[in-house]
């Protein structure tokens, strides 16, 4: 606003100077047209001078009006920019608020998900132990009861069957190791040459492997021929 007022004052000063110049020119013309005896010469040159002055005044007024129009446009543009700036500031504040809210919601979701994962893991462990603990109970009973070796063997076989049933309920399957070696299921720890066996044939299972839903829990440890 200070720059606009300064420009308005400059325009006003310029117009005042031009008007003063015109008045001085008129006085000079009048003096020049008055003869020594006080008589006034022909008025035709004065009329020409008057017309010229009128043209200059009109030109000054047009320039003044044009400048005033430009000043009004500048004021309007300044006000418009101020409104747009205020609007953009409001939109920026709204975006910042949404970002903060989203960040807080994500943090809450992350914490909640972590707790849910812990709960799922605990529930899974509990489900497994529920199926395994009966086999452990039978092993403890077998150890505490006096009996012959044959009775002990039968008790172990019953416990083994119960343990396998528990794995079956959990969806755990034994990996087949009766055919050829499969690196996706078997782990070859020994290699032998045997003409009676085919190429990459499994000749012995050193440790059984298990899988659940086609996902290997433990690879079968095997001896491979040729």
VEXZA-118094 format. One record per residue: x, y, z of N, C-alpha, C in turn. Coordinates in steps of 0.1 Angstrom, whole numbers, padded with zeros to 4 digits, always signed. Layout:
! VEXZA-118094
XYZXYZXYZ
...
! end
This chain:
! VEXZA-118094
+0008-0012+0000+0000+0000+0000+0009+0013+0000
+0020+0013+0006+0029+0024+0007+0034+0027-0007
+0038+0017-0015+0043+0020-0029+0032+0026-0037
+0019+0021-0036+0008+0027-0044+0006+0041-0040
+0006+0045-0027+0004+0059-0024+0016+0068-0029
+0028+0062-0029+0039+0070-0034+0038+0073-0048
+0033+0063-0056+0031+0064-0070+0020+0075-0073
+0009+0074-0065-0001+0084-0066+0004+0098-0064
+0012+0100-0054+0018+0114-0051+0027+0118-0062
+0035+0109-0068+0044+0113-0079+0035+0118-0091
+0024+0110-0094+0016+0114-0105+0010+0128-0103
+0005+0131-0090-0001+0144-0087+0009+0155-0088
+0021+0153-0084+0032+0163-0085+0035+0166-0100
+0035+0155-0108+0038+0157-0122+0027+0165-0129
+0015+0162-0125+0003+0170-0131+0004+0185-0127
+0007+0187-0114+0008+0201-0109+0019+0209-0116
+0031+0202-0119+0042+0209-0126+0038+0212-0140
+0031+0203-0147+0027+0206-0161+0017+0217-0161
+0007+0217-0151-0002+0228-0151+0004+0242-0149
+0014+0242-0140+0022+0254-0137+0029+0259-0150
+0035+0249-0157+0042+0253-0170+0032+0259-0180
+0020+0253-0180+0010+0258-0190+0006+0273-0186
+0004+0275-0173+0001+0289-0169+0012+0299-0172
+0024+0295-0170+0035+0304-0173+0036+0307-0188
+0033+0296-0196+0034+0298-0210+0023+0308-0215
+0011+0307-0208+0000+0316-0212+0004+0330-0208
+0010+0332-0197+0014+0346-0193+0025+0352-0203
+0034+0343-0207+0044+0347-0217+0038+0351-0230
+0028+0343-0234+0021+0346-0247+0014+0359-0246
+0007+0362-0235+0000+0374-0233+0009+0386-0234
+0020+0385-0227+0030+0396-0226+0036+0399-0240
+0038+0388-0247+0044+0390-0261+0034+0396-0270
+0021+0394-0269+0011+0399-0278+0006+0414-0274
+0011+0419-0263+0008+0433-0259+0019+0442-0265
+0015+0452-0272+0025+0461-0279+0030+0471-0268
+0040+0479-0273+0046+0489-0264+0036+0499-0259
+0027+0503-0268+0017+0513-0264+0005+0507-0257
+0006+0494-0253-0005+0488-0246-0016+0482-0254
-0015+0483-0267-0025+0477-0276-0023+0462-0277
-0033+0454-0279-0032+0440-0280-0032+0436-0295
-0022+0427-0298-0021+0423-0312-0032+0413-0316
-0031+0408-0328-0041+0399-0333-0043+0387-0324
-0055+0382-0322-0058+0370-0313-0056+0357-0320
-0053+0356-0332-0052+0343-0339-0041+0335-0333
-0029+0340-0331-0018+0332-0325-0022+0327-0311
-0030+0336-0304-0034+0332-0290-0043+0320-0291
-0052+0320-0301-0061+0309-0302-0054+0296-0305
-0044+0297-0314-0036+0285-0317-0029+0280-0304
-0023+0290-0296-0017+0286-0284-0027+0279-0274
-0039+0285-0274-0049+0279-0265-0053+0265-0269
-0054+0263-0282-0057+0249-0287-0046+0239-0283
-0033+0244-0285-0022+0235-0281-0022+0232-0266
-0025+0242-0258-0026+0240-0244-0037+0230-0240
-0049+0232-0247-0060+0223-0244-0056+0209-0248
-0049+0207-0259-0045+0193-0262-0036+0187-0252
-0026+0196-0247-0017+0191-0237-0025+0187-0224
-0034+0196-0220-0042+0193-0208-0050+0180-0210
-0056+0178-0221-0063+0166-0224-0054+0153-0223
-0042+0155-0229-0032+0144-0228-0028+0141-0214
-0027+0152-0206-0023+0149-0192-0034+0142-0184
-0047+0147-0187-0058+0141-0181-0060+0126-0184
-0057+0123-0197-0058+0109-0202-0048+0101-0195
-0036+0106-0194-0025+0098-0188-0028+0096-0173
-0034+0107-0167-0037+0106-0153-0048+0096-0150
-0058+0096-0159-0069+0086-0158-0064+0072-0160
-0055+0071-0170-0049+0057-0173-0041+0052-0161
-0033+0061-0155-0025+0057-0143-0034+0054-0131
-0045+0061-0129-0054+0058-0119-0061+0045-0121
-0064+0042-0133-0070+0029-0137-0060+0018-0133
-0047+0020-0137-0037+0010-0134-0035+0008-0119
-0036+0019-0112-0035+0018-0097-0046+0010-0091
-0059+0012-0096-0070+0005-0092-0069-0010-0095
-0064-0013-0107-0061-0027-0110-0051-0034-0101
-0040-0026-0098-0030-0031-0090-0036-0034-0075
-0044-0025-0071-0050-0027-0057-0059-0039-0058
-0067-0041-0068-0076-0052-0069-0067-0065-0070
-0057-0065-0078-0048-0077-0079-0041-0080-0066
-0037-0070-0059-0031-0072-0046-0041-0079-0036
-0053-0074-0036-0064-0079-0027-0067-0094-0031
-0067-0096-0044-0070-0110-0049-0059-0119-0045
-0046-0115-0046-0035-0123-0042-0036-0126-0027
-0040-0116-0020-0040-0118-0005-0051-0128-0002
-0062-0128-0009-0073-0138-0006-0068-0152-0010
-0062-0153-0022-0057-0166-0026-0046-0172-0017
-0038-0163-0011-0028-0167-0002-0034-0172+0011
-0045-0165+0016-0052-0170+0028-0058-0183+0025
-0064-0185+0013-0071-0198+0010-0061-0209+0009
-0049-0207+0003-0039-0217+0002-0033-0221+0016
-0032-0211+0025-0027-0213+0038-0037-0222+0045
-0050-0220+0044-0060-0228+0050-0059-0243+0045
-0057-0244+0031-0056-0258+0026-0044-0265+0031
-0033-0257+0032-0020-0263+0037-0022-0268+0052
-0029-0260+0060-0031-0264+0074-0040-0277+0074
-0050-0277+0065-0058-0289+0065-0050-0302+0061
-0041-0300+0052-0033-0312+0047-0024-0316+0059
-0018-0307+0066-0009-0310+0077-0017-0318+0088
-0029-0313+0090-0038-0320+0101-0041-0334+0096
-0044-0336+0083-0047-0349+0078-0035-0358+0079
-0023-0353+0076-0011-0361+0077-0008-0365+0092
-0010-0356+0101-0008-0360+0115-0018-0370+0120
-0030-0369+0115-0040-0379+0119-0037-0392+0113
-0033-0392+0100-0029-0405+0093-0017-0412+0100
-0007-0403+0104+0004-0409+0111+0001-0415+0124
-0008-0409+0131-0013-0414+0144-0021-0427+0142
-0029-0427+0132-0037-0439+0130-0028-0451+0126
-0018-0448+0117-0008-0459+0113-0001-0464+0125
+0003-0455+0134+0011-0460+0146+0002-0469+0155
-0011-0465+0156-0020-0473+0164-0022-0487+0157
-0023-0486+0144-0025-0499+0136-0013-0508+0138
-0001-0502+0137+0011-0510+0138+0012-0517+0152
+0009-0509+0162+0009-0515+0176-0001-0526+0178
-0013-0523+0172-0024-0533+0173-0020-0546+0166
-0014-0544+0154-0010-0556+0146+0001-0564+0153
+0010-0557+0159+0021-0564+0166+0015-0573+0178
+0005-0567+0185-0001-0574+0196-0009-0586+0190
-0016-0584+0179-0024-0595+0173-0014-0606+0168
-0003-0603+0163+0007-0613+0159+0012-0621+0171
+0015-0614+0182+0019-0621+0194+0008-0631+0199
-0005-0626+0198-0016-0634+0202-0018-0647+0193
-0016-0645+0180-0017-0656+0171-0006-0666+0173
+0006-0662+0176+0017-0671+0178+0015-0679+0191
+0010-0672+0202+0007-0678+0214-0004-0689+0213
-0015-0685+0205-0026-0695+0203-0021-0707+0195
-0012-0705+0185-0007-0716+0177+0002-0725+0186
+0010-0720+0195+0018-0728+0204+0009-0736+0213
-0002-0730+0218-0011-0737+0227-0017-0748+0220
-0022-0746+0208-0028-0757+0200-0019-0769+0198
-0006-0766+0195+0003-0777+0193+0006-0784+0206
+0008-0777+0217+0011-0783+0230-0001-0792+0235
-0013-0787+0232-0025-0795+0236-0025-0809+0230
-0020-0810+0217-0020-0823+0210-0008-0831+0214
+0003-0825+0219+0015-0832+0222+0016-0837+0236
+0010-0829+0245+0011-0832+0259+0006-0846+0263
-0005-0851+0257-0010-0865+0260+0001-0875+0258
+0009-0873+0247+0020-0883+0244+0031-0882+0255
+0033-0870+0260+0043-0868+0271+0037-0875+0284
+0025-0874+0286+0019-0880+0298+0021-0895+0298
+0018-0901+0286+0020-0916+0285+0034-0920+0287
+0044-0912+0282+0058-0915+0283+0061-0915+0298
+0056-0906+0306+0059-0905+0320+0053-0917+0327
+0041-0921+0323+0035-0932+0330+0043-0945+0327
+0048-0946+0314+0055-0958+0311+0068-0959+0319
+0074-0948+0322+0087-0948+0330+0084-0952+0344
+0073-0947+0349+0070-0949+0364+0064-0963+0367
+0060-0971+0357+0054-0984+0359+0065-0995+0358
+0065-1004+0368+0074-1015+0367+0069-1026+0358
+0077-1032+0350+0072-1042+0340+0084-1048+0333
+0080-1058+0324+0091-1064+0316+0095-1056+0304
+0105-1060+0298+0110-1052+0286+0099-1052+0275
+0092-1063+0274+0081-1064+0264+0070-1054+0267
+0066-1053+0279+0056-1043+0283+0061-1029+0281
+0073-1026+0283+0079-1013+0281+0078-1010+0266
+0082-1020+0258+0081-1018+0243+0067-1015+0238
+0058-1022+0243+0044-1020+0239+0039-1006+0243
+0043-1002+0255+0040-0988+0260+0046-0977+0251
+0058-0979+0247+0065-0970+0238+0058-0969+0224
+0054-0981+0219+0047-0982+0206+0034-0974+0207
+0026-0976+0218+0014-0969+0219+0016-0954+0220
+0026-0950+0227+0029-0936+0228+0033-0930+0214
+0041-0938+0207+0045-0933+0194+0033-0931+0184
+0024-0941+0185+0012-0940+0177+0004-0928+0181
+0003-0925+0194-0005-0914+0198+0002-0901+0194
+0015-0901+0194+0023-0889+0190+0020-0886+0175
+0021-0897+0167+0018-0896+0152+0004-0891+0150
-0005-0896+0157-0019-0891+0156-0020-0876+0159
-0013-0872+0169-0012-0857+0172-0007-0849+0161
+0004-0854+0154+0009-0847+0143-0001-0846+0131
-0008-0857+0129-0018-0858+0119-0029-0848+0121
-0033-0846+0134-0044-0837+0137-0039-0822+0134
-0026-0820+0136-0020-0807+0133-0017-0805+0118
-0020-0815+0110-0017-0814+0096-0003-0816+0092
+0005-0822+0100+0019-0825+0098+0021-0839+0091
+0027-0839+0080+0029-0852+0072+0044-0855+0071
+0046-0869+0071+0060-0873+0069+0064-0872+0054
+0076-0868+0051+0080-0866+0037+0084-0880+0032
+0079-0883+0020+0082-0896+0014+0097-0896+0009
+0104-0906+0013+0118-0907+0009+0121-0921+0003
+0111-0926-0004+0113-0940-0010+0117-0939-0025
+0117-0928-0031+0121-0927-0045+0134-0921-0048
+0134-0912-0058+0146-0905-0061+0148-0892-0052
+0161-0888-0052+0165-0876-0044+0158-0864-0050
+0152-0856-0041+0146-0843-0045+0152-0832-0036
+0159-0823-0041+0166-0813-0033+0156-0804-0026
+0143-0804-0030+0133-0795-0024+0127-0802-0011
+0130-0815-0010+0125-0822+0002+0135-0830+0010
+0147-0833+0003+0157-0841+0010+0170-0834+0011
+0177-0839+0021+0191-0833+0024+0201-0845+0023
+0209-0846+0013+0218-0857+0011+0231-0854+0019
+0233-0863+0029+0245-0861+0037+0255-0872+0034
+0252-0882+0027+0261-0893+0023+0259-0897+0009
+0269-0902+0002+0268-0906-0012+0276-0919-0014
+0270-0929-0020+0276-0942-0023+0274-0946-0037
+0283-0955-0042+0282-0960-0055+0276-0974-0054
+0265-0976-0061+0258-0989-0060+0252-0992-0074
+0258-1002-0081+0253-1005-0094+0239-1011-0094
+0234-1016-0083+0221-1022-0083+0210-1011-0081
+0214-0999-0078+0205-0988-0076+0206-0978-0088
+0195-0971-0090+0194-0962-0101+0201-0949-0097
+0202-0939-0107+0209-0927-0105+0201-0918-0095
+0208-0912-0085+0202-0903-0075+0191-0910-0067
+0192-0924-0065+0183-0931-0057+0186-0930-0042
+0175-0929-0034+0177-0928-0020+0178-0943-0015
+0190-0946-0009+0192-0959-0004+0189-0961+0011
+0189-0949+0018+0187-0950+0033+0183-0937+0038
+0173-0937+0048+0168-0925+0054+0175-0924+0068
+0183-0914+0070+0190-0913+0083+0182-0905+0093
+0173-0896+0088+0164-0889+0097+0152-0885+0089
+0140-0888+0094+0128-0885+0087+0125-0870+0086
+0119-0866+0075+0115-0852+0074+0100-0850+0075
+0096-0838+0077+0081-0835+0079+0078-0822+0072
+0065-0821+0068+0060-0809+0061+0046-0807+0065
+0041-0794+0063+0028-0790+0066+0023-0781+0055
+0012-0785+0049+0006-0777+0038+0017-0774+0027
+0025-0785+0024+0035-0784+0013+0047-0775+0017
+0048-0771+0030+0059-0763+0035+0067-0772+0044
+0080-0773+0040+0089-0782+0047+0092-0777+0061
+0089-0785+0071+0093-0782+0085+0107-0787+0088
+0111-0799+0083+0124-0804+0084+0127-0813+0072
+0138-0811+0066+0142-0819+0054+0146-0833+0058
+0143-0843+0050+0147-0857+0053+0162-0858+0050
+0169-0864+0060+0183-0866+0059+0186-0880+0053
+0192-0881+0041+0192-0893+0034+0206-0896+0029
+0208-0909+0025+0220-0914+0018+0216-0917+0004
+0224-0911-0006+0220-0912-0020+0231-0920-0027
+0226-0928-0037+0234-0937-0045+0237-0930-0059
+0249-0933-0064+0253-0928-0078+0251-0913-0080
! end
